[in-house]
Amino acid sequence: MRKLLSVLAMAALATSVQAAGDPAAGKAKAGTCAACHGAAGIAAMDMYPNLAGQKQGYLVKQLKAFRDGKRKDPVMGAMAKALSDQDITNLAAYYASLK
């Protein structure tokens, strides 16, 4: 029984870490985002939104919507199509960590 509880506790911890995202992994993946959204998440042109400091949940929701075709934009749809759920969580964690 104690072994089962230990395994369940480790699984819960892994899930919470995954849900939180890895900002370092997100930063490593953000190279293509920088072209429009800026190297530090601050866009140089008004037509692109700033991502730095956005709430993580908001960024996850929007990236998944672009990826899944629920939100339409030819550029963002193509960019998001290749992202896994973990990539999206990591990118969101990275941009949310920027001020």
Order of alpha helices (4+ residues) and beta strands (2+ residues): alpha-alpha-alpha-alpha-alpha-alpha
